[in-house]
Amino acid sequence: MNSFALSLLMGAPDASGGASSGNFITTLIPFALIIGIFYFLIIRPQNKKQKETQRMLNALKKGDKVVTIGGIHGVIQSVKESSVILKVDESTKLEISRSAISTVATEGKTEKIEKNEKAEAEEKKGEGTSETRNAGAAEKSGN
């Protein structure tokens, strides 16, 4: 029974030896195409991104505005071999690993972030004052 299963798996023997090499090449072509597609669509872009990230981490310097992987925005206070000290607030400093830095904020992006934060703060102030006015007006009309 084992010889029967083996003969089924092997297939019928070919009469000529040249035809079997042709089958071997036609079998390898799809595998080569799949490997090529994986290389150009997955491996190569990932390697480029990794090199770019490593270049960015090596170029970190004091005064750079950065964003960490966790979303913390800060300014680099000092740079060590494997970590950096981030100044988050006037009195708050954090020591984080270099690999935890996601991006270095450029001036244009930083200005947009600051403008958005100012606009949100003004909206909150405006909402708070209008709510206080409405609450005061409601109290006056109720009395």
SEZAKOL-816412 format. One record per residue: residue number from 0; residue in three letters; chain; x, y, z of N, C-alpha, C in turn. Coordinates in steps of 0.2 Angstrom, whole numbers, plus 5000, padded with zeros to 4 digits. Layout:
n NUM, res ALA, chain A, n_x X, n_y Y, n_z Z, ca_x X, ca_y Y, ca_z Z, c_x X, c_y Y, c_z Z $
...
This chain:
n 0, res MET, chain A, n_x 5004, n_y 4994, n_z 5000, ca_x 5000, ca_y 5000, ca_z 5000, c_x 5004, c_y 5006, c_z 5000 $
n 1, res ASN, chain A, n_x 5010, n_y 5006, n_z 5004, ca_x 5014, ca_y 5012, ca_z 5004, c_x 5017, c_y 5013, c_z 4997 $
n 2, res SER, chain A, n_x 5019, n_y 5008, n_z 4993, ca_x 5021, ca_y 5009, ca_z 4986, c_x 5016, c_y 5012, c_z 4982 $
n 3, res PHE, chain A, n_x 5010, n_y 5010, n_z 4983, ca_x 5004, ca_y 5013, ca_z 4979, c_x 5004, c_y 5021, c_z 4980 $
n 4, res ALA, chain A, n_x 5004, n_y 5023, n_z 4986, ca_x 5003, ca_y 5030, ca_z 4988, c_x 5009, c_y 5034, c_z 4986 $
n 5, res LEU, chain A, n_x 5015, n_y 5031, n_z 4986, ca_x 5021, ca_y 5034, ca_z 4983, c_x 5021, c_y 5035, c_z 4976 $
n 6, res SER, chain A, n_x 5018, n_y 5030, n_z 4972, ca_x 5018, ca_y 5030, ca_z 4965, c_x 5013, c_y 5036, c_z 4963 $
n 7, res LEU, chain A, n_x 5007, n_y 5037, n_z 4967, ca_x 5003, ca_y 5042, ca_z 4966, c_x 5006, c_y 5049, c_z 4967 $
n 8, res LEU, chain A, n_x 5010, n_y 5050, n_z 4972, ca_x 5013, ca_y 5056, ca_z 4974, c_x 5018, c_y 5058, c_z 4968 $
n 9, res MET, chain A, n_x 5022, n_y 5053, n_z 4966, ca_x 5027, ca_y 5054, ca_z 4961, c_x 5024, c_y 5056, c_z 4954 $
n 10, res GLY, chain A, n_x 5018, n_y 5053, n_z 4953, ca_x 5016, ca_y 5054, ca_z 4946, c_x 5018, c_y 5049, c_z 4941 $
n 11, res ALA, chain A, n_x 5016, n_y 5049, n_z 4935, ca_x 5018, ca_y 5044, ca_z 4930, c_x 5025, c_y 5046, c_z 4927 $
n 12, res PRO, chain A, n_x 5029, n_y 5041, n_z 4926, ca_x 5036, ca_y 5043, ca_z 4924, c_x 5035, c_y 5045, c_z 4916 $
n 13, res ASP, chain A, n_x 5039, n_y 5051, n_z 4915, ca_x 5039, ca_y 5053, ca_z 4908, c_x 5044, c_y 5049, c_z 4903 $
n 14, res ALA, chain A, n_x 5042, n_y 5049, n_z 4897, ca_x 5046, ca_y 5045, ca_z 4892, c_x 5052, c_y 5048, c_z 4891 $
n 15, res SER, chain A, n_x 5052, n_y 5055, n_z 4891, ca_x 5059, ca_y 5058, ca_z 4889, c_x 5061, c_y 5062, c_z 4895 $
n 16, res GLY, chain A, n_x 5068, n_y 5062, n_z 4896, ca_x 5071, ca_y 5066, ca_z 4901, c_x 5070, c_y 5073, c_z 4901 $
n 17, res GLY, chain A, n_x 5070, n_y 5076, n_z 4894, ca_x 5070, ca_y 5083, ca_z 4893, c_x 5064, c_y 5087, c_z 4896 $
n 18, res ALA, chain A, n_x 5058, n_y 5083, n_z 4895, ca_x 5052, ca_y 5086, ca_z 4897, c_x 5051, c_y 5087, c_z 4905 $
n 19, res SER, chain A, n_x 5055, n_y 5083, n_z 4909, ca_x 5054, ca_y 5084, ca_z 4916, c_x 5058, c_y 5091, c_z 4918 $
n 20, res SER, chain A, n_x 5063, n_y 5093, n_z 4914, ca_x 5067, ca_y 5099, ca_z 4916, c_x 5062, c_y 5105, c_z 4914 $
n 21, res GLY, chain A, n_x 5058, n_y 5104, n_z 4909, ca_x 5054, ca_y 5110, ca_z 4907, c_x 5048, c_y 5111, c_z 4913 $
n 22, res ASN, chain A, n_x 5046, n_y 5105, n_z 4915, ca_x 5041, ca_y 5106, ca_z 4921, c_x 5044, c_y 5109, c_z 4927 $
n 23, res PHE, chain A, n_x 5050, n_y 5107, n_z 4928, ca_x 5054, ca_y 5110, ca_z 4934, c_x 5054, c_y 5118, c_z 4933 $
n 24, res ILE, chain A, n_x 5056, n_y 5120, n_z 4927, ca_x 5057, ca_y 5127, ca_z 4926, c_x 5050, c_y 5131, c_z 4927 $
n 25, res THR, chain A, n_x 5045, n_y 5128, n_z 4924, ca_x 5038, ca_y 5131, ca_z 4924, c_x 5035, c_y 5131, c_z 4931 $
n 26, res THR, chain A, n_x 5038, n_y 5126, n_z 4936, ca_x 5036, ca_y 5126, ca_z 4943, c_x 5039, c_y 5132, c_z 4946 $
n 27, res LEU, chain A, n_x 5046, n_y 5133, n_z 4945, ca_x 5050, ca_y 5138, ca_z 4948, c_x 5048, c_y 5145, c_z 4946 $
n 28, res ILE, chain A, n_x 5045, n_y 5147, n_z 4941, ca_x 5043, ca_y 5153, ca_z 4938, c_x 5038, c_y 5157, c_z 4943 $
n 29, res PRO, chain A, n_x 5033, n_y 5153, n_z 4945, ca_x 5028, ca_y 5157, ca_z 4950, c_x 5031, c_y 5158, c_z 4956 $
n 30, res PHE, chain A, n_x 5035, n_y 5154, n_z 4959, ca_x 5038, ca_y 5155, ca_z 4965, c_x 5043, c_y 5161, c_z 4965 $
n 31, res ALA, chain A, n_x 5047, n_y 5162, n_z 4959, ca_x 5051, ca_y 5167, ca_z 4958, c_x 5047, c_y 5174, c_z 4958 $
n 32, res LEU, chain A, n_x 5042, n_y 5174, n_z 4954, ca_x 5037, ca_y 5180, ca_z 4954, c_x 5035, c_y 5182, c_z 4961 $
n 33, res ILE, chain A, n_x 5033, n_y 5177, n_z 4965, ca_x 5030, ca_y 5178, ca_z 4971, c_x 5035, c_y 5181, c_z 4976 $
n 34, res ILE, chain A, n_x 5041, n_y 5178, n_z 4976, ca_x 5047, ca_y 5181, ca_z 4979, c_x 5049, c_y 5188, c_z 4977 $
n 35, res GLY, chain A, n_x 5049, n_y 5189, n_z 4971, ca_x 5050, ca_y 5196, ca_z 4968, c_x 5045, c_y 5201, c_z 4970 $
n 36, res ILE, chain A, n_x 5038, n_y 5199, n_z 4970, ca_x 5033, ca_y 5204, ca_z 4972, c_x 5034, c_y 5205, c_z 4980 $
n 37, res PHE, chain A, n_x 5035, n_y 5200, n_z 4984, ca_x 5036, ca_y 5201, ca_z 4991, c_x 5042, c_y 5206, c_z 4992 $
n 38, res TYR, chain A, n_x 5047, n_y 5205, n_z 4988, ca_x 5053, ca_y 5210, ca_z 4989, c_x 5052, c_y 5217, c_z 4988 $
n 39, res PHE, chain A, n_x 5048, n_y 5218, n_z 4982, ca_x 5047, ca_y 5225, ca_z 4980, c_x 5041, c_y 5228, c_z 4983 $
n 40, res LEU, chain A, n_x 5037, n_y 5224, n_z 4986, ca_x 5031, ca_y 5227, ca_z 4989, c_x 5031, c_y 5228, c_z 4997 $
n 41, res ILE, chain A, n_x 5035, n_y 5223, n_z 5000, ca_x 5036, ca_y 5223, ca_z 5007, c_x 5043, c_y 5224, c_z 5010 $
n 42, res ILE, chain A, n_x 5047, n_y 5220, n_z 5008, ca_x 5054, ca_y 5220, ca_z 5011, c_x 5058, c_y 5227, c_z 5009 $
n 43, res ARG, chain A, n_x 5058, n_y 5229, n_z 5003, ca_x 5062, ca_y 5235, ca_z 5001, c_x 5059, c_y 5241, c_z 5004 $
n 44, res PRO, chain A, n_x 5053, n_y 5242, n_z 5004, ca_x 5050, ca_y 5248, ca_z 5007, c_x 5051, c_y 5248, c_z 5015 $
n 45, res GLN, chain A, n_x 5051, n_y 5243, n_z 5018, ca_x 5052, ca_y 5242, ca_z 5025, c_x 5059, c_y 5244, c_z 5027 $
n 46, res ASN, chain A, n_x 5064, n_y 5241, n_z 5022, ca_x 5071, ca_y 5243, ca_z 5023, c_x 5072, c_y 5250, c_z 5023 $
n 47, res LYS, chain A, n_x 5069, n_y 5253, n_z 5018, ca_x 5070, ca_y 5261, ca_z 5017, c_x 5068, c_y 5264, c_z 5023 $
n 48, res LYS, chain A, n_x 5062, n_y 5263, n_z 5025, ca_x 5059, ca_y 5266, ca_z 5031, c_x 5063, c_y 5265, c_z 5037 $
n 49, res GLN, chain A, n_x 5066, n_y 5259, n_z 5038, ca_x 5070, ca_y 5258, ca_z 5044, c_x 5077, c_y 5262, c_z 5043 $
n 50, res LYS, chain A, n_x 5080, n_y 5263, n_z 5037, ca_x 5086, ca_y 5267, ca_z 5037, c_x 5084, c_y 5274, c_z 5038 $
n 51, res GLU, chain A, n_x 5078, n_y 5276, n_z 5035, ca_x 5077, ca_y 5283, ca_z 5036, c_x 5075, c_y 5285, c_z 5044 $
n 52, res THR, chain A, n_x 5072, n_y 5280, n_z 5047, ca_x 5071, ca_y 5281, ca_z 5055, c_x 5078, c_y 5281, c_z 5058 $
n 53, res GLN, chain A, n_x 5082, n_y 5277, n_z 5057, ca_x 5089, ca_y 5276, ca_z 5060, c_x 5093, c_y 5283, c_z 5059 $
n 54, res ARG, chain A, n_x 5092, n_y 5286, n_z 5052, ca_x 5096, ca_y 5292, ca_z 5051, c_x 5093, c_y 5298, c_z 5055 $
n 55, res MET, chain A, n_x 5086, n_y 5298, n_z 5056, ca_x 5083, ca_y 5303, ca_z 5060, c_x 5085, c_y 5302, c_z 5067 $
n 56, res LEU, chain A, n_x 5085, n_y 5296, n_z 5070, ca_x 5087, ca_y 5295, ca_z 5077, c_x 5095, c_y 5297, c_z 5078 $
n 57, res ASN, chain A, n_x 5099, n_y 5296, n_z 5073, ca_x 5106, ca_y 5298, ca_z 5074, c_x 5107, c_y 5305, c_z 5073 $
n 58, res ALA, chain A, n_x 5102, n_y 5309, n_z 5070, ca_x 5103, ca_y 5316, ca_z 5069, c_x 5100, c_y 5320, c_z 5074 $
n 59, res LEU, chain A, n_x 5097, n_y 5317, n_z 5080, ca_x 5094, ca_y 5321, ca_z 5085, c_x 5099, c_y 5325, c_z 5088 $
n 60, res LYS, chain A, n_x 5097, n_y 5331, n_z 5090, ca_x 5101, ca_y 5336, ca_z 5094, c_x 5097, c_y 5340, c_z 5098 $
n 61, res LYS, chain A, n_x 5100, n_y 5344, n_z 5103, ca_x 5097, ca_y 5348, ca_z 5108, c_x 5093, c_y 5353, c_z 5104 $
n 62, res GLY, chain A, n_x 5087, n_y 5354, n_z 5107, ca_x 5082, ca_y 5359, ca_z 5104, c_x 5077, c_y 5357, c_z 5099 $
n 63, res ASP, chain A, n_x 5078, n_y 5350, n_z 5097, ca_x 5073, ca_y 5348, ca_z 5092, c_x 5067, c_y 5346, c_z 5095 $
n 64, res LYS, chain A, n_x 5061, n_y 5348, n_z 5092, ca_x 5054, ca_y 5347, ca_z 5094, c_x 5053, c_y 5340, c_z 5092 $
n 65, res VAL, chain A, n_x 5051, n_y 5335, n_z 5096, ca_x 5049, ca_y 5328, ca_z 5094, c_x 5043, c_y 5326, c_z 5097 $
n 66, res VAL, chain A, n_x 5040, n_y 5321, n_z 5094, ca_x 5034, ca_y 5317, ca_z 5096, c_x 5036, c_y 5310, c_z 5097 $
n 67, res THR, chain A, n_x 5034, n_y 5307, n_z 5103, ca_x 5036, ca_y 5300, ca_z 5105, c_x 5031, c_y 5296, c_z 5102 $
n 68, res ILE, chain A, n_x 5032, n_y 5289, n_z 5102, ca_x 5027, ca_y 5284, ca_z 5100, c_x 5021, c_y 5285, c_z 5104 $
n 69, res GLY, chain A, n_x 5021, n_y 5286, n_z 5110, ca_x 5015, ca_y 5287, ca_z 5114, c_x 5012, c_y 5294, c_z 5113 $
n 70, res GLY, chain A, n_x 5014, n_y 5298, n_z 5109, ca_x 5011, ca_y 5304, ca_z 5108, c_x 5013, c_y 5310, c_z 5112 $
n 71, res ILE, chain A, n_x 5018, n_y 5310, n_z 5116, ca_x 5021, ca_y 5315, ca_z 5120, c_x 5025, c_y 5320, c_z 5116 $
n 72, res HIS, chain A, n_x 5023, n_y 5326, n_z 5116, ca_x 5027, ca_y 5331, ca_z 5113, c_x 5032, c_y 5335, c_z 5117 $
n 73, res GLY, chain A, n_x 5038, n_y 5336, n_z 5115, ca_x 5042, ca_y 5339, ca_z 5119, c_x 5048, c_y 5342, c_z 5115 $
n 74, res VAL, chain A, n_x 5053, n_y 5345, n_z 5119, ca_x 5059, ca_y 5348, ca_z 5116, c_x 5065, c_y 5344, c_z 5119 $
n 75, res ILE, chain A, n_x 5070, n_y 5342, n_z 5115, ca_x 5075, ca_y 5338, ca_z 5118, c_x 5080, c_y 5343, c_z 5122 $
n 76, res GLN, chain A, n_x 5081, n_y 5341, n_z 5128, ca_x 5085, ca_y 5345, ca_z 5133, c_x 5092, c_y 5343, c_z 5132 $
n 77, res SER, chain A, n_x 5093, n_y 5336, n_z 5132, ca_x 5100, ca_y 5333, ca_z 5131, c_x 5100, c_y 5327, c_z 5128 $
n 78, res VAL, chain A, n_x 5105, n_y 5325, n_z 5124, ca_x 5106, ca_y 5318, ca_z 5121, c_x 5111, c_y 5314, c_z 5124 $
n 79, res LYS, chain A, n_x 5109, n_y 5308, n_z 5125, ca_x 5114, ca_y 5303, ca_z 5128, c_x 5115, c_y 5298, c_z 5122 $
n 80, res GLU, chain A, n_x 5119, n_y 5293, n_z 5124, ca_x 5120, ca_y 5288, ca_z 5119, c_x 5114, c_y 5284, c_z 5117 $
n 81, res SER, chain A, n_x 5110, n_y 5281, n_z 5122, ca_x 5104, ca_y 5277, ca_z 5120, c_x 5098, c_y 5280, c_z 5122 $
n 82, res SER, chain A, n_x 5098, n_y 5286, n_z 5125, ca_x 5092, ca_y 5290, ca_z 5127, c_x 5092, c_y 5297, c_z 5126 $
n 83, res VAL, chain A, n_x 5087, n_y 5300, n_z 5127, ca_x 5087, ca_y 5308, ca_z 5127, c_x 5082, c_y 5310, c_z 5133 $
n 84, res ILE, chain A, n_x 5084, n_y 5316, n_z 5135, ca_x 5080, ca_y 5319, ca_z 5140, c_x 5075, c_y 5325, c_z 5137 $
n 85, res LEU, chain A, n_x 5069, n_y 5323, n_z 5137, ca_x 5064, ca_y 5328, ca_z 5134, c_x 5061, c_y 5333, c_z 5139 $
n 86, res LYS, chain A, n_x 5061, n_y 5339, n_z 5137, ca_x 5057, ca_y 5344, ca_z 5142, c_x 5050, c_y 5345, c_z 5139 $
n 87, res VAL, chain A, n_x 5046, n_y 5342, n_z 5143, ca_x 5039, ca_y 5342, ca_z 5141, c_x 5035, c_y 5349, c_z 5144 $
n 88, res ASP, chain A, n_x 5037, n_y 5351, n_z 5150, ca_x 5034, ca_y 5357, ca_z 5152, c_x 5040, c_y 5361, c_z 5155 $
n 89, res GLU, chain A, n_x 5038, n_y 5367, n_z 5158, ca_x 5044, ca_y 5371, ca_z 5161, c_x 5047, c_y 5367, c_z 5167 $
n 90, res SER, chain A, n_x 5044, n_y 5363, n_z 5171, ca_x 5047, ca_y 5359, ca_z 5176, c_x 5047, c_y 5352, c_z 5175 $
n 91, res THR, chain A, n_x 5045, n_y 5349, n_z 5169, ca_x 5044, ca_y 5342, ca_z 5168, c_x 5049, c_y 5340, c_z 5163 $
n 92, res LYS, chain A, n_x 5054, n_y 5335, n_z 5165, ca_x 5058, ca_y 5332, ca_z 5161, c_x 5058, c_y 5325, c_z 5161 $
n 93, res LEU, chain A, n_x 5058, n_y 5321, n_z 5155, ca_x 5057, ca_y 5314, ca_z 5155, c_x 5063, c_y 5311, c_z 5151 $
n 94, res GLU, chain A, n_x 5066, n_y 5306, n_z 5154, ca_x 5071, ca_y 5302, ca_z 5150, c_x 5068, c_y 5296, c_z 5146 $
n 95, res ILE, chain A, n_x 5069, n_y 5296, n_z 5140, ca_x 5066, ca_y 5291, ca_z 5136, c_x 5071, c_y 5288, c_z 5131 $
n 96, res SER, chain A, n_x 5070, n_y 5282, n_z 5129, ca_x 5074, ca_y 5279, ca_z 5124, c_x 5074, c_y 5282, c_z 5117 $
n 97, res ARG, chain A, n_x 5079, n_y 5282, n_z 5114, ca_x 5079, ca_y 5285, ca_z 5107, c_x 5074, c_y 5282, c_z 5103 $
n 98, res SER, chain A, n_x 5074, n_y 5275, n_z 5103, ca_x 5069, ca_y 5272, ca_z 5099, c_x 5062, c_y 5273, c_z 5100 $
n 99, res ALA, chain A, n_x 5060, n_y 5277, n_z 5106, ca_x 5053, ca_y 5279, ca_z 5107, c_x 5051, c_y 5285, c_z 5104 $
n 100, res ILE, chain A, n_x 5056, n_y 5288, n_z 5100, ca_x 5054, ca_y 5294, ca_z 5096, c_x 5051, c_y 5293, c_z 5090 $
n 101, res SER, chain A, n_x 5046, n_y 5295, n_z 5088, ca_x 5042, ca_y 5293, ca_z 5082, c_x 5044, c_y 5298, c_z 5076 $
n 102, res THR, chain A, n_x 5043, n_y 5305, n_z 5078, ca_x 5045, ca_y 5310, ca_z 5073, c_x 5048, c_y 5316, c_z 5076 $
n 103, res VAL, chain A, n_x 5052, n_y 5319, n_z 5071, ca_x 5055, ca_y 5326, ca_z 5073, c_x 5050, c_y 5331, c_z 5070 $
n 104, res ALA, chain A, n_x 5047, n_y 5335, n_z 5074, ca_x 5042, ca_y 5340, ca_z 5071, c_x 5046, c_y 5346, c_z 5068 $
n 105, res THR, chain A, n_x 5044, n_y 5347, n_z 5062, ca_x 5047, ca_y 5352, ca_z 5058, c_x 5044, c_y 5359, c_z 5060 $
n 106, res GLU, chain A, n_x 5047, n_y 5364, n_z 5058, ca_x 5044, ca_y 5371, ca_z 5060, c_x 5037, c_y 5372, c_z 5058 $
n 107, res GLY, chain A, n_x 5035, n_y 5370, n_z 5051, ca_x 5029, ca_y 5371, ca_z 5049, c_x 5023, c_y 5367, c_z 5053 $
n 108, res LYS, chain A, n_x 5025, n_y 5361, n_z 5054, ca_x 5021, ca_y 5356, ca_z 5058, c_x 5020, c_y 5359, c_z 5065 $
n 109, res THR, chain A, n_x 5025, n_y 5361, n_z 5068, ca_x 5025, ca_y 5364, ca_z 5075, c_x 5020, c_y 5370, c_z 5075 $
n 110, res GLU, chain A, n_x 5021, n_y 5374, n_z 5070, ca_x 5017, ca_y 5380, ca_z 5070, c_x 5010, c_y 5379, c_z 5070 $
n 111, res LYS, chain A, n_x 5008, n_y 5374, n_z 5065, ca_x 5001, ca_y 5372, ca_z 5065, c_x 4998, c_y 5369, c_z 5071 $
n 112, res ILE, chain A, n_x 5003, n_y 5365, n_z 5074, ca_x 5000, ca_y 5361, ca_z 5081, c_x 4999, c_y 5367, c_z 5086 $
n 113, res GLU, chain A, n_x 5004, n_y 5372, n_z 5086, ca_x 5003, ca_y 5377, ca_z 5091, c_x 4997, c_y 5381, c_z 5090 $
n 114, res LYS, chain A, n_x 4995, n_y 5383, n_z 5083, ca_x 4989, ca_y 5387, ca_z 5081, c_x 4983, c_y 5383, c_z 5083 $
n 115, res ASN, chain A, n_x 4983, n_y 5376, n_z 5082, ca_x 4977, ca_y 5372, ca_z 5084, c_x 4976, c_y 5372, c_z 5091 $
n 116, res GLU, chain A, n_x 4982, n_y 5371, n_z 5095, ca_x 4981, ca_y 5371, ca_z 5102, c_x 4978, c_y 5378, c_z 5105 $
n 117, res LYS, chain A, n_x 4981, n_y 5384, n_z 5102, ca_x 4978, ca_y 5390, ca_z 5104, c_x 4971, c_y 5391, c_z 5102 $
n 118, res ALA, chain A, n_x 4969, n_y 5389, n_z 5096, ca_x 4962, ca_y 5389, ca_z 5094, c_x 4957, c_y 5385, c_z 5099 $
n 119, res GLU, chain A, n_x 4960, n_y 5379, n_z 5100, ca_x 4956, ca_y 5375, ca_z 5105, c_x 4955, c_y 5378, c_z 5112 $
n 120, res ALA, chain A, n_x 4960, n_y 5381, n_z 5114, ca_x 4960, ca_y 5385, ca_z 5121, c_x 4955, c_y 5391, c_z 5120 $
n 121, res GLU, chain A, n_x 4955, n_y 5394, n_z 5115, ca_x 4951, ca_y 5400, ca_z 5114, c_x 4944, c_y 5398, c_z 5114 $
n 122, res GLU, chain A, n_x 4942, n_y 5392, n_z 5111, ca_x 4936, ca_y 5389, ca_z 5110, c_x 4933, c_y 5387, c_z 5117 $
n 123, res LYS, chain A, n_x 4938, n_y 5384, n_z 5121, ca_x 4936, ca_y 5382, ca_z 5128, c_x 4934, c_y 5388, c_z 5132 $
n 124, res LYS, chain A, n_x 4938, n_y 5393, n_z 5131, ca_x 4937, ca_y 5399, ca_z 5135, c_x 4930, c_y 5402, c_z 5133 $
n 125, res GLY, chain A, n_x 4929, n_y 5402, n_z 5127, ca_x 4923, ca_y 5405, ca_z 5124, c_x 4917, c_y 5401, c_z 5126 $
n 126, res GLU, chain A, n_x 4917, n_y 5395, n_z 5126, ca_x 4912, ca_y 5390, ca_z 5128, c_x 4911, c_y 5391, c_z 5136 $
n 127, res GLY, chain A, n_x 4916, n_y 5392, n_z 5140, ca_x 4915, ca_y 5393, ca_z 5147, c_x 4912, c_y 5399, c_z 5149 $
n 128, res THR, chain A, n_x 4914, n_y 5405, n_z 5145, ca_x 4911, ca_y 5411, ca_z 5147, c_x 4903, c_y 5411, c_z 5144 $
n 129, res SER, chain A, n_x 4902, n_y 5408, n_z 5139, ca_x 4895, ca_y 5408, ca_z 5136, c_x 4891, c_y 5404, c_z 5141 $
n 130, res GLU, chain A, n_x 4893, n_y 5399, n_z 5143, ca_x 4889, ca_y 5394, ca_z 5148, c_x 4888, c_y 5398, c_z 5154 $
n 131, res THR, chain A, n_x 4893, n_y 5402, n_z 5157, ca_x 4892, ca_y 5406, ca_z 5163, c_x 4887, c_y 5411, c_z 5162 $
n 132, res ARG, chain A, n_x 4887, n_y 5414, n_z 5156, ca_x 4882, ca_y 5419, ca_z 5154, c_x 4875, c_y 5416, c_z 5154 $
n 133, res ASN, chain A, n_x 4875, n_y 5411, n_z 5151, ca_x 4868, ca_y 5407, ca_z 5150, c_x 4865, c_y 5405, c_z 5157 $
n 134, res ALA, chain A, n_x 4870, n_y 5403, n_z 5161, ca_x 4868, ca_y 5400, ca_z 5168, c_x 4866, c_y 5407, c_z 5172 $
n 135, res GLY, chain A, n_x 4869, n_y 5412, n_z 5171, ca_x 4868, ca_y 5418, ca_z 5175, c_x 4861, c_y 5421, c_z 5172 $
n 136, res ALA, chain A, n_x 4860, n_y 5421, n_z 5166, ca_x 4854, ca_y 5423, ca_z 5163, c_x 4848, c_y 5419, c_z 5165 $
n 137, res ALA, chain A, n_x 4849, n_y 5412, n_z 5166, ca_x 4844, ca_y 5408, ca_z 5168, c_x 4842, c_y 5409, c_z 5175 $
n 138, res GLU, chain A, n_x 4847, n_y 5411, n_z 5179, ca_x 4846, ca_y 5412, ca_z 5186, c_x 4842, c_y 5418, c_z 5187 $
n 139, res LYS, chain A, n_x 4843, n_y 5423, n_z 5183, ca_x 4840, ca_y 5430, ca_z 5184, c_x 4833, c_y 5429, c_z 5181 $
n 140, res SER, chain A, n_x 4832, n_y 5425, n_z 5176, ca_x 4825, ca_y 5425, ca_z 5174, c_x 4821, c_y 5420, c_z 5179 $
n 141, res GLY, chain A, n_x 4824, n_y 5416, n_z 5182, ca_x 4820, ca_y 5412, ca_z 5187, c_x 4819, c_y 5415, c_z 5193 $
n 142, res ASN, chain A, n_x 4822, n_y 5421, n_z 5195, ca_x 4821, ca_y 5424, ca_z 5201, c_x 4816, c_y 5429, c_z 5200 $
